[in-house]
Amino acid sequence: MIQVEKATQVFESRSGLVHALDDINLHIRENEFVTLIGRSGCGKSTLLRLLAGLLTPTEGRVQVAGELVTAPRSDVSVMFQRPALLPWRSVVSNVMLPVEIRGGDKKQYRDRAHELLDLVGLTGFAARYPHELSGGMQQRVSLCRSLITRPKVMLMDEPFSALDSLTRTEMSEELQRIQMELATTIVFVTHSIEEAIVLADRVVVLSPRPGQLREIVEIKIPRPRTLGQDAHAADVARFSSQLHALLAAPPRETNEQRTVHK
């Protein structure tokens, strides 16, 4: 579904060049749930923006469904940390926003909007406004908005990080259920190792800047999973220890550093 080949990203800044990503090679399968973790500044969000077509790699290429990504795609949705709901629009109108922008059939998608609101536990809230909702409820609306056009791929940049721990647990469980039900490919950025383990089929570990693909860890734990105590707590702890060790390891040399040493 997603193919990243030798992707490198370099930005220009006032103080010089910033080498954000170095030689990333990654294949994400259809209907797979992949989480990206790494230290702050390692390029997780930059990689997500490459997948979304919001950035073009300095070197290398990104493909989705066999097509080169050169701009944002209608079959790829992006969900950020903040819900960014329009305060003057009702819940259902916020969910419908991508449809209006793309000129879709409003009647057909309005029915789907109500189905999605039911799916995330917001039955009866369609006519409410964002200020009448809790943070967790607003993020559920944002999730519905991301799903309204039936995207092949969902890209999620720390969408639960601003939520309290209990709501974050509930949203993690909700997202697993929705992903299994709708069979959507998801790439999810997080700073939380435990959240990465609970959500992912595979966890992609990036090294400190410039971000390189350090390791891909397959999470072989039956679903559904939870951040709380359950029958798989020992497995979660084992994978957590493994990922902590990978994140603590010293960075590998970049191609540029290896050339300098020679």
Contacts in CASP RR format, 6 or more apart in sequence:
PFRMAT RR
TARGET T0000
AUTHOR 0000-0000-0000
METHOD contacts of the structure
MODEL  1
MIQVEKATQVFESRSGLVHALDDINLHIRENEFVTLIGRSGCGKSTLLRL
LAGLLTPTEGRVQVAGELVTAPRSDVSVMFQRPALLPWRSVVSNVMLPVE
IRGGDKKQYRDRAHELLDLVGLTGFAARYPHELSGGMQQRVSLCRSLITR
PKVMLMDEPFSALDSLTRTEMSEELQRIQMELATTIVFVTHSIEEAIVLA
DRVVVLSPRPGQLREIVEIKIPRPRTLGQDAHAADVARFSSQLHALLAAP
PRETNEQRTVHK
1 28 0 8 1.000
1 29 0 8 1.000
1 30 0 8 1.000
1 31 0 8 1.000
1 32 0 8 1.000
1 64 0 8 1.000
1 65 0 8 1.000
1 152 0 8 1.000
1 153 0 8 1.000
1 185 0 8 1.000
2 26 0 8 1.000
2 27 0 8 1.000
2 28 0 8 1.000
2 51 0 8 1.000
2 62 0 8 1.000
2 63 0 8 1.000
2 64 0 8 1.000
2 153 0 8 1.000
2 185 0 8 1.000
2 187 0 8 1.000
3 26 0 8 1.000
3 27 0 8 1.000
3 28 0 8 1.000
3 62 0 8 1.000
3 63 0 8 1.000
3 64 0 8 1.000
3 66 0 8 1.000
4 24 0 8 1.000
4 25 0 8 1.000
4 26 0 8 1.000
4 27 0 8 1.000
4 47 0 8 1.000
4 50 0 8 1.000
4 51 0 8 1.000
4 61 0 8 1.000
4 62 0 8 1.000
4 63 0 8 1.000
5 25 0 8 1.000
5 60 0 8 1.000
5 61 0 8 1.000
5 62 0 8 1.000
5 63 0 8 1.000
6 23 0 8 1.000
6 24 0 8 1.000
6 25 0 8 1.000
6 59 0 8 1.000
6 60 0 8 1.000
6 61 0 8 1.000
7 21 0 8 1.000
7 23 0 8 1.000
7 24 0 8 1.000
7 25 0 8 1.000
7 47 0 8 1.000
7 50 0 8 1.000
7 57 0 8 1.000
7 59 0 8 1.000
7 60 0 8 1.000
7 61 0 8 1.000
7 62 0 8 1.000
8 19 0 8 1.000
8 21 0 8 1.000
8 22 0 8 1.000
8 23 0 8 1.000
8 24 0 8 1.000
8 57 0 8 1.000
8 58 0 8 1.000
8 59 0 8 1.000
8 60 0 8 1.000
9 19 0 8 1.000
9 20 0 8 1.000
9 21 0 8 1.000
9 43 0 8 1.000
9 46 0 8 1.000
9 47 0 8 1.000
9 50 0 8 1.000
9 55 0 8 1.000
9 57 0 8 1.000
9 58 0 8 1.000
10 17 0 8 1.000
10 18 0 8 1.000
10 19 0 8 1.000
10 20 0 8 1.000
10 58 0 8 1.000
11 17 0 8 1.000
11 18 0 8 1.000
11 20 0 8 1.000
12 18 0 8 1.000
18 209 0 8 1.000
19 209 0 8 1.000
19 210 0 8 1.000
19 254 0 8 1.000
19 256 0 8 1.000
20 41 0 8 1.000
20 43 0 8 1.000
20 46 0 8 1.000
20 209 0 8 1.000
20 210 0 8 1.000
20 211 0 8 1.000
21 43 0 8 1.000
21 46 0 8 1.000
21 47 0 8 1.000
21 50 0 8 1.000
21 57 0 8 1.000
21 210 0 8 1.000
21 211 0 8 1.000
21 212 0 8 1.000
22 210 0 8 1.000
22 211 0 8 1.000
22 212 0 8 1.000
22 254 0 8 1.000
22 255 0 8 1.000
22 256 0 8 1.000
23 212 0 8 1.000
23 254 0 8 1.000
23 255 0 8 1.000
24 47 0 8 1.000
24 211 0 8 1.000
24 212 0 8 1.000
24 213 0 8 1.000
25 213 0 8 1.000
26 204 0 8 1.000
26 213 0 8 1.000
26 216 0 8 1.000
28 34 0 8 1.000
28 185 0 8 1.000
28 187 0 8 1.000
29 185 0 8 1.000
30 185 0 8 1.000
31 183 0 8 1.000
31 184 0 8 1.000
31 185 0 8 1.000
32 185 0 8 1.000
32 186 0 8 1.000
32 201 0 8 1.000
32 202 0 8 1.000
33 176 0 8 1.000
33 179 0 8 1.000
33 185 0 8 1.000
33 186 0 8 1.000
33 188 0 8 1.000
33 199 0 8 1.000
33 200 0 8 1.000
33 201 0 8 1.000
34 186 0 8 1.000
34 187 0 8 1.000
34 188 0 8 1.000
34 200 0 8 1.000
34 201 0 8 1.000
34 202 0 8 1.000
34 203 0 8 1.000
34 204 0 8 1.000
35 187 0 8 1.000
35 188 0 8 1.000
35 189 0 8 1.000
35 190 0 8 1.000
35 195 0 8 1.000
35 196 0 8 1.000
35 199 0 8 1.000
35 200 0 8 1.000
35 202 0 8 1.000
35 203 0 8 1.000
35 204 0 8 1.000
36 44 0 8 1.000
36 47 0 8 1.000
36 48 0 8 1.000
36 187 0 8 1.000
36 188 0 8 1.000
36 189 0 8 1.000
36 190 0 8 1.000
36 204 0 8 1.000
36 206 0 8 1.000
37 44 0 8 1.000
37 189 0 8 1.000
37 190 0 8 1.000
37 191 0 8 1.000
37 193 0 8 1.000
37 196 0 8 1.000
37 203 0 8 1.000
37 204 0 8 1.000
37 205 0 8 1.000
37 206 0 8 1.000
37 243 0 8 1.000
37 247 0 8 1.000
38 44 0 8 1.000
38 191 0 8 1.000
38 205 0 8 1.000
38 206 0 8 1.000
38 207 0 8 1.000
38 208 0 8 1.000
38 247 0 8 1.000
39 208 0 8 1.000
39 247 0 8 1.000
40 191 0 8 1.000
41 208 0 8 1.000
41 209 0 8 1.000
42 206 0 8 1.000
42 207 0 8 1.000
42 208 0 8 1.000
42 209 0 8 1.000
42 211 0 8 1.000
43 206 0 8 1.000
43 209 0 8 1.000
43 211 0 8 1.000
44 189 0 8 1.000
44 206 0 8 1.000
45 157 0 8 1.000
45 189 0 8 1.000
46 55 0 8 1.000
47 206 0 8 1.000
48 78 0 8 1.000
48 155 0 8 1.000
48 157 0 8 1.000
48 187 0 8 1.000
48 189 0 8 1.000
49 55 0 8 1.000
50 56 0 8 1.000
50 57 0 8 1.000
50 62 0 8 1.000
50 69 0 8 1.000
51 62 0 8 1.000
51 64 0 8 1.000
51 69 0 8 1.000
51 76 0 8 1.000
51 153 0 8 1.000
51 155 0 8 1.000
51 187 0 8 1.000
52 69 0 8 1.000
52 72 0 8 1.000
52 76 0 8 1.000
52 78 0 8 1.000
52 155 0 8 1.000
53 62 0 8 1.000
53 69 0 8 1.000
53 70 0 8 1.000
53 71 0 8 1.000
53 72 0 8 1.000
53 73 0 8 1.000
53 76 0 8 1.000
54 72 0 8 1.000
54 78 0 8 1.000
56 70 0 8 1.000
61 68 0 8 1.000
61 69 0 8 1.000
62 68 0 8 1.000
62 69 0 8 1.000
63 69 0 8 1.000
64 73 0 8 1.000
64 75 0 8 1.000
64 76 0 8 1.000
64 152 0 8 1.000
64 153 0 8 1.000
65 75 0 8 1.000
65 152 0 8 1.000
72 78 0 8 1.000
74 102 0 8 1.000
74 149 0 8 1.000
75 149 0 8 1.000
75 151 0 8 1.000
75 152 0 8 1.000
75 153 0 8 1.000
76 151 0 8 1.000
76 152 0 8 1.000
76 153 0 8 1.000
76 154 0 8 1.000
76 155 0 8 1.000
77 98 0 8 1.000
77 146 0 8 1.000
77 147 0 8 1.000
77 149 0 8 1.000
77 151 0 8 1.000
77 153 0 8 1.000
77 154 0 8 1.000
77 155 0 8 1.000
78 146 0 8 1.000
78 154 0 8 1.000
78 155 0 8 1.000
78 156 0 8 1.000
78 157 0 8 1.000
79 142 0 8 1.000
79 143 0 8 1.000
79 146 0 8 1.000
79 154 0 8 1.000
79 155 0 8 1.000
79 156 0 8 1.000
79 157 0 8 1.000
79 159 0 8 1.000
80 157 0 8 1.000
80 158 0 8 1.000
80 159 0 8 1.000
81 157 0 8 1.000
81 158 0 8 1.000
81 159 0 8 1.000
81 161 0 8 1.000
81 162 0 8 1.000
82 162 0 8 1.000
83 130 0 8 1.000
83 135 0 8 1.000
83 138 0 8 1.000
83 139 0 8 1.000
83 141 0 8 1.000
83 142 0 8 1.000
84 142 0 8 1.000
85 94 0 8 1.000
85 130 0 8 1.000
85 138 0 8 1.000
85 141 0 8 1.000
85 142 0 8 1.000
86 93 0 8 1.000
86 94 0 8 1.000
86 97 0 8 1.000
86 130 0 8 1.000
87 129 0 8 1.000
87 130 0 8 1.000
87 131 0 8 1.000
88 129 0 8 1.000
89 97 0 8 1.000
89 129 0 8 1.000
89 130 0 8 1.000
90 126 0 8 1.000
90 127 0 8 1.000
90 128 0 8 1.000
90 129 0 8 1.000
91 117 0 8 1.000
91 122 0 8 1.000
91 125 0 8 1.000
91 126 0 8 1.000
91 127 0 8 1.000
91 128 0 8 1.000
91 129 0 8 1.000
91 130 0 8 1.000
91 133 0 8 1.000
91 141 0 8 1.000
92 110 0 8 1.000
92 113 0 8 1.000
92 114 0 8 1.000
92 117 0 8 1.000
92 126 0 8 1.000
92 127 0 8 1.000
94 130 0 8 1.000
94 141 0 8 1.000
94 145 0 8 1.000
95 113 0 8 1.000
95 116 0 8 1.000
95 117 0 8 1.000
95 141 0 8 1.000
95 144 0 8 1.000
95 145 0 8 1.000
95 148 0 8 1.000
96 106 0 8 1.000
96 109 0 8 1.000
96 110 0 8 1.000
96 113 0 8 1.000
96 148 0 8 1.000
97 145 0 8 1.000
98 145 0 8 1.000
98 148 0 8 1.000
98 149 0 8 1.000
99 105 0 8 1.000
99 106 0 8 1.000
99 109 0 8 1.000
99 148 0 8 1.000
99 149 0 8 1.000
100 106 0 8 1.000
102 149 0 8 1.000
109 148 0 8 1.000
109 149 0 8 1.000
112 148 0 8 1.000
113 126 0 8 1.000
113 144 0 8 1.000
113 148 0 8 1.000
114 126 0 8 1.000
116 144 0 8 1.000
116 147 0 8 1.000
116 148 0 8 1.000
117 123 0 8 1.000
117 124 0 8 1.000
117 125 0 8 1.000
117 126 0 8 1.000
117 141 0 8 1.000
117 144 0 8 1.000
119 144 0 8 1.000
119 178 0 8 1.000
119 181 0 8 1.000
120 140 0 8 1.000
120 143 0 8 1.000
120 144 0 8 1.000
120 174 0 8 1.000
120 178 0 8 1.000
121 140 0 8 1.000
122 137 0 8 1.000
122 140 0 8 1.000
122 141 0 8 1.000
122 144 0 8 1.000
125 133 0 8 1.000
125 137 0 8 1.000
130 138 0 8 1.000
130 141 0 8 1.000
133 141 0 8 1.000
134 167 0 8 1.000
135 162 0 8 1.000
135 163 0 8 1.000
135 167 0 8 1.000
136 163 0 8 1.000
136 167 0 8 1.000
136 171 0 8 1.000
139 159 0 8 1.000
139 160 0 8 1.000
139 163 0 8 1.000
139 171 0 8 1.000
140 171 0 8 1.000
140 174 0 8 1.000
142 159 0 8 1.000
143 159 0 8 1.000
143 174 0 8 1.000
143 175 0 8 1.000
143 178 0 8 1.000
146 154 0 8 1.000
146 156 0 8 1.000
147 154 0 8 1.000
147 178 0 8 1.000
147 182 0 8 1.000
147 184 0 8 1.000
151 184 0 8 1.000
152 184 0 8 1.000
152 185 0 8 1.000
153 184 0 8 1.000
153 185 0 8 1.000
153 186 0 8 1.000
153 187 0 8 1.000
154 184 0 8 1.000
154 185 0 8 1.000
154 186 0 8 1.000
154 187 0 8 1.000
155 186 0 8 1.000
155 187 0 8 1.000
156 186 0 8 1.000
156 187 0 8 1.000
156 188 0 8 1.000
156 189 0 8 1.000
157 189 0 8 1.000
158 189 0 8 1.000
158 190 0 8 1.000
158 191 0 8 1.000
159 171 0 8 1.000
159 188 0 8 1.000
160 167 0 8 1.000
160 168 0 8 1.000
160 171 0 8 1.000
160 172 0 8 1.000
160 190 0 8 1.000
160 195 0 8 1.000
161 168 0 8 1.000
161 190 0 8 1.000
161 191 0 8 1.000
161 192 0 8 1.000
163 171 0 8 1.000
168 195 0 8 1.000
168 227 0 8 1.000
169 226 0 8 1.000
169 227 0 8 1.000
169 228 0 8 1.000
172 195 0 8 1.000
172 198 0 8 1.000
172 199 0 8 1.000
172 226 0 8 1.000
172 227 0 8 1.000
173 224 0 8 1.000
173 226 0 8 1.000
175 186 0 8 1.000
175 199 0 8 1.000
176 198 0 8 1.000
176 199 0 8 1.000
176 223 0 8 1.000
176 224 0 8 1.000
176 225 0 8 1.000
177 224 0 8 1.000
178 184 0 8 1.000
179 186 0 8 1.000
180 223 0 8 1.000
188 196 0 8 1.000
188 199 0 8 1.000
188 200 0 8 1.000
190 196 0 8 1.000
190 199 0 8 1.000
193 240 0 8 1.000
193 243 0 8 1.000
193 244 0 8 1.000
193 247 0 8 1.000
194 227 0 8 1.000
194 236 0 8 1.000
194 240 0 8 1.000
195 227 0 8 1.000
196 203 0 8 1.000
196 243 0 8 1.000
197 203 0 8 1.000
197 219 0 8 1.000
197 221 0 8 1.000
197 225 0 8 1.000
197 236 0 8 1.000
197 239 0 8 1.000
197 240 0 8 1.000
197 243 0 8 1.000
198 225 0 8 1.000
198 226 0 8 1.000
198 227 0 8 1.000
198 236 0 8 1.000
199 225 0 8 1.000
200 219 0 8 1.000
201 218 0 8 1.000
201 219 0 8 1.000
202 216 0 8 1.000
202 217 0 8 1.000
202 218 0 8 1.000
202 219 0 8 1.000
203 216 0 8 1.000
203 217 0 8 1.000
203 219 0 8 1.000
203 239 0 8 1.000
203 243 0 8 1.000
204 213 0 8 1.000
204 216 0 8 1.000
205 213 0 8 1.000
205 214 0 8 1.000
205 215 0 8 1.000
205 216 0 8 1.000
205 217 0 8 1.000
205 243 0 8 1.000
205 246 0 8 1.000
205 247 0 8 1.000
206 212 0 8 1.000
206 213 0 8 1.000
206 214 0 8 1.000
207 213 0 8 1.000
207 214 0 8 1.000
207 251 0 8 1.000
207 252 0 8 1.000
208 251 0 8 1.000
210 254 0 8 1.000
212 251 0 8 1.000
212 252 0 8 1.000
212 254 0 8 1.000
214 246 0 8 1.000
214 249 0 8 1.000
214 252 0 8 1.000
215 246 0 8 1.000
217 239 0 8 1.000
217 242 0 8 1.000
217 243 0 8 1.000
217 246 0 8 1.000
219 239 0 8 1.000
220 235 0 8 1.000
221 232 0 8 1.000
221 235 0 8 1.000
221 236 0 8 1.000
221 239 0 8 1.000
222 232 0 8 1.000
225 232 0 8 1.000
225 236 0 8 1.000
253 261 0 8 1.000
END
